[in-house]
């Protein structure tokens, strides 16, 4: 019989935290504030929720080192390459005043 990775209590606790974070996300949509504040808070909550799902329900906490390396490379690719290069292009578009195509 395979070894149980986590107890049922741990799964239920993570589930409750995910549901509470979902309620927090919905509640945040009713709070008046700037769109930037909503975007940053929503992304922060989504990052925490995604991390919980990956760590507990995908069993990354007890996985092999190769799996953790693949996840680290994927996060680096997403944040540094995709988001970093996209934002560097978007944020510097107004720096050259008479650039063709703008």
C-alpha positions, 0 to 999 in steps of 0.5 A: 500500500502506498504511503500517505503523503498528507493527512486528511486534516491537512487537505481539509485545512488547505481546502478551507483556506482556498475557499476563504481566499476565494471569498476574500477575492469576491469581497475585494471586488466590492471594496472601492479603490483604485483599479491598480490596487484591485489588480495587485491584490487580486494577483497576490491572492491568486498567487497564494491560491496557486501555490497552495494547489501546487504544493499540496494537491499536486504533492510538490512538497514531497516530490523528487528534486527533479520535479522541483527543478522543473517547477523552478525553471517554469516559474523563472521562465514565466516571471523573468522572461515572459512577464519581464520582457513584456513589461519592459517593452510596455513600460518603455514605449513612450521613451522614444518620442518619434519612433515609427509605429507609435 
